[in-house]
Amino acid sequence: MSAAQGYPYPQVFLVDSGGGGQTSDHPPGLVPCWPFPPAQQRVRERERARGCRSWGLALALLFLMLLMFGAMGLGAYQIHKLQTQLDRMQQEYSTENKVHAPEKLVGVFPGTDPDREKKASRPAAHVIGRINKDVSQKTLRWEPKAGRAFSQGGVIYRDGGLQVNETGLYHIYTRVQFDANRCTPTDSLVHTVFVRRHAHPKPLTLMEAHREGYCNPGFTKSVWTSGSYLGSALQLEKQDWVYVNVSHPDLLSHSHHANFFGLHKV
């Protein structure tokens, strides 16, 4: 065995077919091996595989979104189509009704008043007669709520008078009826409407009826009746009080409908 400089080679014995052993002067060949890929190449391969998977997921999501938007668009189209058909059917139905329906009557039905609300707020009042215990009081007292009596539009009733809350032109009216079973030719009946105003300390006469000679002495045992009516359009001021006086309150009829008093703004 010989040794060279450096590392010694191991002894290798070769056997030939002849069974003799010979010593080899040449070193044997190296055993073959397969090296693994470098680390950077493995990383690139992993990134490439990951990129392929990402693209696949993106394409799948895009496909799903396209399907969703397509379904939504198809649904909107169907809804629009149904709405168009419904509108056309309603238009056709309306046209048929207009053709076959009778013409609408324009006007006011009997018993209705188009200015009812406006009239309800207009100043007005109507009071009816009542039996007074004090027959010596010439200024009459009235019933403001019973029967057909009413007041509206700010008109107030108190102690026989009607107060207005607006200045303007008013129609004022009153009727009284006298009943008695005795009379004399000298008797007279006086029926007066007057107003009390803040600017005037004394009452102002608005209307008056004076009747004489109504009694027939030949029928003194019979009951006689005499009525008096006053009515006119007169100017009133805000917070005026309007009253009615009679000369013989003891002779007034006890009928509620025979005696009344009222006013309304024109």
PyMOL commands that set and color helices and strands:
alter all, ss='L'
color gray80, all
select helices_A, chain A and resi 39-100+116-120+217-219+249-251
alter helices_A, ss='H'
color red, helices_A
select strands_A, chain A and resi 13-15+21-23+124-129+142-143+150-152+156-158+161-163+168-180+188-197+200-212+224-236+241-246+260-265
alter strands_A, ss='S'
color yellow, strands_A
deselect
rebuild
show_as cartoon
